[in-house]
Amino acid sequence: MTLYDAIVFVVAIALAVVLALLAGCTQPGDSAMRTDLPYFTMDYTPAAPAAARPAADRSPVLIGRSAWAIPQTDRTWRYVVLHHSATESGNAAEFDQLHRQRGWDELGYHFVITNGRGGPDGQVQVGSRWRKQKHGAHTGQTPNNEYNEHGIGICLVGDFMDHSPTPAQLQSVQELTEYLSERYDIPPHRVVAHKDAPNQHTECCGRVFYRYLHSALRASLQQHYARR
């Protein structure tokens, strides 16, 4: 056998081995690249989102200032109660799910203001309780359940024990509390932190946000309320 014949023989054997290995990697009827998987698209276009849930389902979120206004209500609102989520991220839909897991009927707050982690920074998300003009589930243990029955619950996403809400959140909470104070004739001294309500054993809405509430926010509300 010449050197040329030996080289041809070795190449033929190597090619046969490679073909055999490739044959063992697939099964009849399958292709080497699966295109029926839900996350696979040839042009890398994201898969279509799941169909939206019916409006009557558990979606607690409406966005935008127009959603703040409720044409009529039989409930007398006397307080605005400010909370922090004590989490670094979140939104109304996530808190709604968490509250349901705790056995509550739906999101306990009326409004949630996101911080860019779970929703756009400063976005006001309107909960289903507000749309229904339904009592809150955010400040329990008060006499006659006063602060749930007549308190509008607003939760800012974040833990404000050692840092402030974002500037966008502060702007949104100022605009929202001014609107609610004017619309429902709630005086500034009744815009309170969770910890201000009777029988509460909590640091909510966080030390830093609490100081802001009782200084800059309360002063702004006083000026706005006086101009009505």
ChimeraX commands (.cxc) that place a marker at each C-alpha (Angstrom):
marker #1 position 0.00,0.00,0.00 radius 0.5
marker #1 position 1.36,3.35,-1.02 radius 0.5
marker #1 position 1.43,6.40,1.26 radius 0.5
marker #1 position -1.37,7.94,-0.80 radius 0.5
marker #1 position -3.55,4.82,-0.40 radius 0.5
marker #1 position -2.94,4.85,3.38 radius 0.5
marker #1 position -4.02,8.50,3.69 radius 0.5
marker #1 position -7.20,7.86,1.68 radius 0.5
marker #1 position -8.00,4.82,3.88 radius 0.5
marker #1 position -7.58,6.78,7.12 radius 0.5
marker #1 position -9.72,9.65,5.87 radius 0.5
marker #1 position -12.48,7.25,4.81 radius 0.5
marker #1 position -12.48,5.54,8.23 radius 0.5
marker #1 position -12.64,8.93,10.04 radius 0.5
marker #1 position -15.54,10.10,7.85 radius 0.5
marker #1 position -17.46,6.90,8.53 radius 0.5
marker #1 position -17.03,7.35,12.31 radius 0.5
marker #1 position -18.27,10.96,12.17 radius 0.5
marker #1 position -21.37,9.98,10.17 radius 0.5
marker #1 position -22.16,7.20,12.62 radius 0.5
marker #1 position -21.94,9.60,15.57 radius 0.5
marker #1 position -24.21,12.09,13.89 radius 0.5
marker #1 position -26.77,9.42,13.16 radius 0.5
marker #1 position -26.88,8.48,16.83 radius 0.5
marker #1 position -27.66,12.05,17.93 radius 0.5
marker #1 position -31.09,12.16,16.29 radius 0.5
marker #1 position -34.12,9.95,16.38 radius 0.5
marker #1 position -36.36,9.19,13.42 radius 0.5
marker #1 position -38.82,11.99,12.87 radius 0.5
marker #1 position -36.77,14.54,14.88 radius 0.5
marker #1 position -34.57,17.30,13.55 radius 0.5
marker #1 position -31.30,18.44,15.03 radius 0.5
marker #1 position -32.86,21.87,15.75 radius 0.5
marker #1 position -36.30,21.85,17.40 radius 0.5
marker #1 position -38.51,24.66,16.16 radius 0.5
marker #1 position -41.68,23.60,18.01 radius 0.5
marker #1 position -40.47,24.79,21.42 radius 0.5
marker #1 position -42.46,27.80,22.68 radius 0.5
marker #1 position -39.40,29.97,23.26 radius 0.5
marker #1 position -37.76,29.29,19.89 radius 0.5
marker #1 position -38.18,31.61,16.94 radius 0.5
marker #1 position -35.92,31.73,13.91 radius 0.5
marker #1 position -35.90,35.54,13.82 radius 0.5
marker #1 position -35.59,35.88,17.63 radius 0.5
marker #1 position -38.94,37.63,17.87 radius 0.5
marker #1 position -40.25,37.25,21.44 radius 0.5
marker #1 position -43.12,34.84,21.86 radius 0.5
marker #1 position -46.53,36.48,21.95 radius 0.5
marker #1 position -47.71,37.29,25.51 radius 0.5
marker #1 position -50.43,35.23,27.11 radius 0.5
marker #1 position -53.95,36.44,26.53 radius 0.5
marker #1 position -54.95,39.20,28.92 radius 0.5
marker #1 position -57.16,38.21,31.82 radius 0.5
marker #1 position -60.74,39.46,31.78 radius 0.5
marker #1 position -61.24,42.83,33.44 radius 0.5
marker #1 position -63.34,41.19,36.14 radius 0.5
marker #1 position -60.48,38.88,37.04 radius 0.5
marker #1 position -57.79,39.65,39.57 radius 0.5
marker #1 position -56.05,42.49,37.78 radius 0.5
marker #1 position -55.83,45.28,40.37 radius 0.5
marker #1 position -54.07,47.88,38.26 radius 0.5
marker #1 position -55.19,50.98,36.43 radius 0.5
marker #1 position -52.64,53.57,35.43 radius 0.5
marker #1 position -52.91,57.32,35.06 radius 0.5
marker #1 position -54.39,60.30,36.81 radius 0.5
marker #1 position -57.78,59.88,35.14 radius 0.5
marker #1 position -58.18,56.64,37.10 radius 0.5
marker #1 position -57.96,58.49,40.42 radius 0.5
marker #1 position -61.38,60.09,40.00 radius 0.5
marker #1 position -64.43,58.12,41.06 radius 0.5
marker #1 position -67.73,59.74,39.95 radius 0.5
marker #1 position -69.77,58.82,43.02 radius 0.5
marker #1 position -69.18,57.18,46.36 radius 0.5
marker #1 position -71.28,56.32,49.38 radius 0.5
marker #1 position -68.18,55.97,51.54 radius 0.5
marker #1 position -66.88,58.87,53.61 radius 0.5
marker #1 position -63.11,59.13,53.35 radius 0.5
marker #1 position -61.57,60.81,56.41 radius 0.5
marker #1 position -57.89,59.82,56.26 radius 0.5
marker #1 position -55.05,59.12,53.89 radius 0.5
marker #1 position -52.72,56.48,55.34 radius 0.5
marker #1 position -49.19,56.22,53.90 radius 0.5
marker #1 position -47.25,52.97,53.92 radius 0.5
marker #1 position -43.99,51.61,52.60 radius 0.5
marker #1 position -43.76,48.10,51.21 radius 0.5
marker #1 position -40.54,47.37,53.18 radius 0.5
marker #1 position -39.31,45.68,49.99 radius 0.5
marker #1 position -36.90,47.00,47.40 radius 0.5
marker #1 position -39.20,46.14,44.50 radius 0.5
marker #1 position -42.82,45.36,43.75 radius 0.5
marker #1 position -46.05,46.56,42.22 radius 0.5
marker #1 position -49.79,46.38,42.77 radius 0.5
marker #1 position -50.19,43.05,40.95 radius 0.5
marker #1 position -47.44,41.39,43.04 radius 0.5
marker #1 position -48.84,42.72,46.30 radius 0.5
marker #1 position -52.33,41.65,45.28 radius 0.5
marker #1 position -51.08,38.08,44.84 radius 0.5
marker #1 position -49.23,38.19,48.15 radius 0.5
marker #1 position -52.26,39.51,50.02 radius 0.5
marker #1 position -54.48,36.81,48.53 radius 0.5
marker #1 position -51.99,34.18,49.67 radius 0.5
marker #1 position -52.40,35.58,53.17 radius 0.5
marker #1 position -56.14,34.99,52.92 radius 0.5
marker #1 position -57.24,38.53,52.07 radius 0.5
marker #1 position -59.84,39.02,49.36 radius 0.5
marker #1 position -57.62,41.31,47.23 radius 0.5
marker #1 position -54.92,43.97,47.36 radius 0.5
marker #1 position -55.18,45.72,50.73 radius 0.5
marker #1 position -54.11,49.18,49.50 radius 0.5
marker #1 position -56.04,51.56,47.29 radius 0.5
marker #1 position -52.95,52.88,45.50 radius 0.5
marker #1 position -49.36,51.70,44.95 radius 0.5
marker #1 position -46.56,54.01,43.79 radius 0.5
marker #1 position -43.73,52.08,42.14 radius 0.5
marker #1 position -40.02,52.90,42.25 radius 0.5
marker #1 position -38.65,51.61,38.94 radius 0.5
marker #1 position -38.26,48.05,40.21 radius 0.5
marker #1 position -41.49,46.33,39.27 radius 0.5
marker #1 position -43.05,49.37,37.67 radius 0.5
marker #1 position -41.97,52.73,36.26 radius 0.5
marker #1 position -40.45,55.11,38.78 radius 0.5
marker #1 position -43.22,57.23,40.30 radius 0.5
marker #1 position -46.09,55.44,38.58 radius 0.5
marker #1 position -49.38,55.54,40.49 radius 0.5
marker #1 position -51.13,52.18,40.20 radius 0.5
marker #1 position -54.82,52.19,41.13 radius 0.5
marker #1 position -56.06,49.13,42.99 radius 0.5
marker #1 position -59.40,47.43,42.59 radius 0.5
marker #1 position -60.53,48.57,46.05 radius 0.5
marker #1 position -60.41,52.17,44.87 radius 0.5
marker #1 position -62.40,51.42,41.74 radius 0.5
marker #1 position -65.02,49.73,43.93 radius 0.5
marker #1 position -64.80,52.43,46.64 radius 0.5
marker #1 position -64.26,49.59,49.07 radius 0.5
marker #1 position -62.81,49.73,52.58 radius 0.5
marker #1 position -59.08,49.15,52.90 radius 0.5
marker #1 position -57.17,46.27,54.47 radius 0.5
marker #1 position -54.01,48.14,55.42 radius 0.5
marker #1 position -54.39,49.53,58.97 radius 0.5
marker #1 position -56.07,47.05,61.27 radius 0.5
marker #1 position -56.67,47.12,65.04 radius 0.5
marker #1 position -57.97,50.70,65.13 radius 0.5
marker #1 position -61.18,51.45,67.09 radius 0.5
marker #1 position -64.20,50.48,65.01 radius 0.5
marker #1 position -61.73,49.65,62.21 radius 0.5
marker #1 position -61.83,53.39,61.50 radius 0.5
marker #1 position -58.64,53.64,59.47 radius 0.5
marker #1 position -59.64,50.81,57.17 radius 0.5
marker #1 position -63.27,51.82,56.82 radius 0.5
marker #1 position -62.50,55.47,56.14 radius 0.5
marker #1 position -58.79,55.55,55.31 radius 0.5
marker #1 position -57.36,55.61,51.79 radius 0.5
marker #1 position -54.28,53.36,51.79 radius 0.5
marker #1 position -51.28,54.41,49.67 radius 0.5
marker #1 position -48.19,52.20,49.57 radius 0.5
marker #1 position -44.87,53.43,48.20 radius 0.5
marker #1 position -42.61,50.61,47.03 radius 0.5
marker #1 position -39.35,50.60,48.98 radius 0.5
marker #1 position -37.88,50.29,52.46 radius 0.5
marker #1 position -37.56,53.80,53.86 radius 0.5
marker #1 position -35.99,53.10,57.21 radius 0.5
marker #1 position -32.64,54.46,56.01 radius 0.5
marker #1 position -33.30,56.17,52.69 radius 0.5
marker #1 position -35.96,58.29,51.04 radius 0.5
marker #1 position -38.40,57.36,48.28 radius 0.5
marker #1 position -37.22,58.37,44.82 radius 0.5
marker #1 position -37.86,61.96,43.71 radius 0.5
marker #1 position -40.45,60.66,41.25 radius 0.5
marker #1 position -42.27,58.82,44.04 radius 0.5
marker #1 position -42.25,61.93,46.23 radius 0.5
marker #1 position -43.70,63.99,43.38 radius 0.5
marker #1 position -46.43,61.42,42.79 radius 0.5
marker #1 position -47.39,61.06,46.45 radius 0.5
marker #1 position -47.60,64.85,46.76 radius 0.5
marker #1 position -49.88,65.15,43.74 radius 0.5
marker #1 position -52.02,62.21,44.82 radius 0.5
marker #1 position -52.45,63.35,48.43 radius 0.5
marker #1 position -53.24,66.90,47.29 radius 0.5
marker #1 position -55.90,65.55,44.96 radius 0.5
marker #1 position -57.46,63.30,47.62 radius 0.5
marker #1 position -57.30,66.01,50.28 radius 0.5
marker #1 position -59.14,68.44,48.04 radius 0.5
marker #1 position -61.62,65.98,46.56 radius 0.5
marker #1 position -62.72,64.46,49.88 radius 0.5
marker #1 position -62.04,67.43,52.17 radius 0.5
marker #1 position -59.39,65.57,54.16 radius 0.5
marker #1 position -57.36,68.09,56.21 radius 0.5
marker #1 position -53.57,67.76,56.18 radius 0.5
marker #1 position -53.37,66.52,59.77 radius 0.5
marker #1 position -55.36,63.47,58.68 radius 0.5
marker #1 position -52.78,62.51,56.07 radius 0.5
marker #1 position -50.85,60.17,58.32 radius 0.5
marker #1 position -48.33,57.37,58.41 radius 0.5
marker #1 position -49.40,53.85,59.25 radius 0.5
marker #1 position -47.59,54.15,62.59 radius 0.5
marker #1 position -49.63,57.26,63.49 radius 0.5
marker #1 position -52.91,55.34,63.64 radius 0.5
marker #1 position -54.12,54.10,67.05 radius 0.5
marker #1 position -52.92,50.73,68.35 radius 0.5
marker #1 position -50.22,50.29,65.70 radius 0.5
marker #1 position -46.93,48.61,66.56 radius 0.5
marker #1 position -44.96,49.30,63.39 radius 0.5
marker #1 position -42.28,51.56,61.94 radius 0.5
marker #1 position -44.24,51.90,58.69 radius 0.5
marker #1 position -43.85,54.09,56.62 radius 0.5
marker #1 position -40.12,54.02,57.51 radius 0.5
marker #1 position -38.12,56.56,59.54 radius 0.5
marker #1 position -36.89,58.67,56.60 radius 0.5
marker #1 position -40.24,58.86,54.81 radius 0.5
marker #1 position -41.97,59.52,58.14 radius 0.5
marker #1 position -39.83,62.62,58.70 radius 0.5
marker #1 position -40.59,63.82,55.18 radius 0.5
marker #1 position -44.33,63.29,55.71 radius 0.5
marker #1 position -44.35,65.37,58.89 radius 0.5
marker #1 position -42.26,68.16,57.41 radius 0.5
marker #1 position -42.14,68.91,53.69 radius 0.5
marker #1 position -45.22,66.95,52.62 radius 0.5
marker #1 position -47.41,68.21,55.46 radius 0.5
marker #1 position -46.32,71.82,54.77 radius 0.5
marker #1 position -47.13,71.46,51.08 radius 0.5
marker #1 position -50.53,70.01,51.91 radius 0.5
marker #1 position -51.25,72.87,54.29 radius 0.5
marker #1 position -50.60,75.41,51.54 radius 0.5
marker #1 position -52.67,73.49,49.00 radius 0.5
marker #1 position -55.54,72.98,51.45 radius 0.5
marker #1 position -55.58,76.71,52.34 radius 0.5
marker #1 position -55.94,77.66,48.65 radius 0.5
marker #1 position -59.08,75.59,48.08 radius 0.5
marker link #1:1,2 radius 0.2
marker link #1:2,3 radius 0.2
marker link #1:3,4 radius 0.2
marker link #1:4,5 radius 0.2
marker link #1:5,6 radius 0.2
marker link #1:6,7 radius 0.2
marker link #1:7,8 radius 0.2
marker link #1:8,9 radius 0.2
marker link #1:9,10 radius 0.2
marker link #1:10,11 radius 0.2
marker link #1:11,12 radius 0.2
marker link #1:12,13 radius 0.2
marker link #1:13,14 radius 0.2
marker link #1:14,15 radius 0.2
marker link #1:15,16 radius 0.2
marker link #1:16,17 radius 0.2
marker link #1:17,18 radius 0.2
marker link #1:18,19 radius 0.2
marker link #1:19,20 radius 0.2
marker link #1:20,21 radius 0.2
marker link #1:21,22 radius 0.2
marker link #1:22,23 radius 0.2
marker link #1:23,24 radius 0.2
marker link #1:24,25 radius 0.2
marker link #1:25,26 radius 0.2
marker link #1:26,27 radius 0.2
marker link #1:27,28 radius 0.2
marker link #1:28,29 radius 0.2
marker link #1:29,30 radius 0.2
marker link #1:30,31 radius 0.2
marker link #1:31,32 radius 0.2
marker link #1:32,33 radius 0.2
marker link #1:33,34 radius 0.2
marker link #1:34,35 radius 0.2
marker link #1:35,36 radius 0.2
marker link #1:36,37 radius 0.2
marker link #1:37,38 radius 0.2
marker link #1:38,39 radius 0.2
marker link #1:39,40 radius 0.2
marker link #1:40,41 radius 0.2
marker link #1:41,42 radius 0.2
marker link #1:42,43 radius 0.2
marker link #1:43,44 radius 0.2
marker link #1:44,45 radius 0.2
marker link #1:45,46 radius 0.2
marker link #1:46,47 radius 0.2
marker link #1:47,48 radius 0.2
marker link #1:48,49 radius 0.2
marker link #1:49,50 radius 0.2
marker link #1:50,51 radius 0.2
marker link #1:51,52 radius 0.2
marker link #1:52,53 radius 0.2
marker link #1:53,54 radius 0.2
marker link #1:54,55 radius 0.2
marker link #1:55,56 radius 0.2
marker link #1:56,57 radius 0.2
marker link #1:57,58 radius 0.2
marker link #1:58,59 radius 0.2
marker link #1:59,60 radius 0.2
marker link #1:60,61 radius 0.2
marker link #1:61,62 radius 0.2
marker link #1:62,63 radius 0.2
marker link #1:63,64 radius 0.2
marker link #1:64,65 radius 0.2
marker link #1:65,66 radius 0.2
marker link #1:66,67 radius 0.2
marker link #1:67,68 radius 0.2
marker link #1:68,69 radius 0.2
marker link #1:69,70 radius 0.2
marker link #1:70,71 radius 0.2
marker link #1:71,72 radius 0.2
marker link #1:72,73 radius 0.2
marker link #1:73,74 radius 0.2
marker link #1:74,75 radius 0.2
marker link #1:75,76 radius 0.2
marker link #1:76,77 radius 0.2
marker link #1:77,78 radius 0.2
marker link #1:78,79 radius 0.2
marker link #1:79,80 radius 0.2
marker link #1:80,81 radius 0.2
marker link #1:81,82 radius 0.2
marker link #1:82,83 radius 0.2
marker link #1:83,84 radius 0.2
marker link #1:84,85 radius 0.2
marker link #1:85,86 radius 0.2
marker link #1:86,87 radius 0.2
marker link #1:87,88 radius 0.2
marker link #1:88,89 radius 0.2
marker link #1:89,90 radius 0.2
marker link #1:90,91 radius 0.2
marker link #1:91,92 radius 0.2
marker link #1:92,93 radius 0.2
marker link #1:93,94 radius 0.2
marker link #1:94,95 radius 0.2
marker link #1:95,96 radius 0.2
marker link #1:96,97 radius 0.2
marker link #1:97,98 radius 0.2
marker link #1:98,99 radius 0.2
marker link #1:99,100 radius 0.2
marker link #1:100,101 radius 0.2
marker link #1:101,102 radius 0.2
marker link #1:102,103 radius 0.2
marker link #1:103,104 radius 0.2
marker link #1:104,105 radius 0.2
marker link #1:105,106 radius 0.2
marker link #1:106,107 radius 0.2
marker link #1:107,108 radius 0.2
marker link #1:108,109 radius 0.2
marker link #1:109,110 radius 0.2
marker link #1:110,111 radius 0.2
marker link #1:111,112 radius 0.2
marker link #1:112,113 radius 0.2
marker link #1:113,114 radius 0.2
marker link #1:114,115 radius 0.2
marker link #1:115,116 radius 0.2
marker link #1:116,117 radius 0.2
marker link #1:117,118 radius 0.2
marker link #1:118,119 radius 0.2
marker link #1:119,120 radius 0.2
marker link #1:120,121 radius 0.2
marker link #1:121,122 radius 0.2
marker link #1:122,123 radius 0.2
marker link #1:123,124 radius 0.2
marker link #1:124,125 radius 0.2
marker link #1:125,126 radius 0.2
marker link #1:126,127 radius 0.2
marker link #1:127,128 radius 0.2
marker link #1:128,129 radius 0.2
marker link #1:129,130 radius 0.2
marker link #1:130,131 radius 0.2
marker link #1:131,132 radius 0.2
marker link #1:132,133 radius 0.2
marker link #1:133,134 radius 0.2
marker link #1:134,135 radius 0.2
marker link #1:135,136 radius 0.2
marker link #1:136,137 radius 0.2
marker link #1:137,138 radius 0.2
marker link #1:138,139 radius 0.2
marker link #1:139,140 radius 0.2
marker link #1:140,141 radius 0.2
marker link #1:141,142 radius 0.2
marker link #1:142,143 radius 0.2
marker link #1:143,144 radius 0.2
marker link #1:144,145 radius 0.2
marker link #1:145,146 radius 0.2
marker link #1:146,147 radius 0.2
marker link #1:147,148 radius 0.2
marker link #1:148,149 radius 0.2
marker link #1:149,150 radius 0.2
marker link #1:150,151 radius 0.2
marker link #1:151,152 radius 0.2
marker link #1:152,153 radius 0.2
marker link #1:153,154 radius 0.2
marker link #1:154,155 radius 0.2
marker link #1:155,156 radius 0.2
marker link #1:156,157 radius 0.2
marker link #1:157,158 radius 0.2
marker link #1:158,159 radius 0.2
marker link #1:159,160 radius 0.2
marker link #1:160,161 radius 0.2
marker link #1:161,162 radius 0.2
marker link #1:162,163 radius 0.2
marker link #1:163,164 radius 0.2
marker link #1:164,165 radius 0.2
marker link #1:165,166 radius 0.2
marker link #1:166,167 radius 0.2
marker link #1:167,168 radius 0.2
marker link #1:168,169 radius 0.2
marker link #1:169,170 radius 0.2
marker link #1:170,171 radius 0.2
marker link #1:171,172 radius 0.2
marker link #1:172,173 radius 0.2
marker link #1:173,174 radius 0.2
marker link #1:174,175 radius 0.2
marker link #1:175,176 radius 0.2
marker link #1:176,177 radius 0.2
marker link #1:177,178 radius 0.2
marker link #1:178,179 radius 0.2
marker link #1:179,180 radius 0.2
marker link #1:180,181 radius 0.2
marker link #1:181,182 radius 0.2
marker link #1:182,183 radius 0.2
marker link #1:183,184 radius 0.2
marker link #1:184,185 radius 0.2
marker link #1:185,186 radius 0.2
marker link #1:186,187 radius 0.2
marker link #1:187,188 radius 0.2
marker link #1:188,189 radius 0.2
marker link #1:189,190 radius 0.2
marker link #1:190,191 radius 0.2
marker link #1:191,192 radius 0.2
marker link #1:192,193 radius 0.2
marker link #1:193,194 radius 0.2
marker link #1:194,195 radius 0.2
marker link #1:195,196 radius 0.2
marker link #1:196,197 radius 0.2
marker link #1:197,198 radius 0.2
marker link #1:198,199 radius 0.2
marker link #1:199,200 radius 0.2
marker link #1:200,201 radius 0.2
marker link #1:201,202 radius 0.2
marker link #1:202,203 radius 0.2
marker link #1:203,204 radius 0.2
marker link #1:204,205 radius 0.2
marker link #1:205,206 radius 0.2
marker link #1:206,207 radius 0.2
marker link #1:207,208 radius 0.2
marker link #1:208,209 radius 0.2
marker link #1:209,210 radius 0.2
marker link #1:210,211 radius 0.2
marker link #1:211,212 radius 0.2
marker link #1:212,213 radius 0.2
marker link #1:213,214 radius 0.2
marker link #1:214,215 radius 0.2
marker link #1:215,216 radius 0.2
marker link #1:216,217 radius 0.2
marker link #1:217,218 radius 0.2
marker link #1:218,219 radius 0.2
marker link #1:219,220 radius 0.2
marker link #1:220,221 radius 0.2
marker link #1:221,222 radius 0.2
marker link #1:222,223 radius 0.2
marker link #1:223,224 radius 0.2
marker link #1:224,225 radius 0.2
marker link #1:225,226 radius 0.2
marker link #1:226,227 radius 0.2
marker link #1:227,228 radius 0.2
view
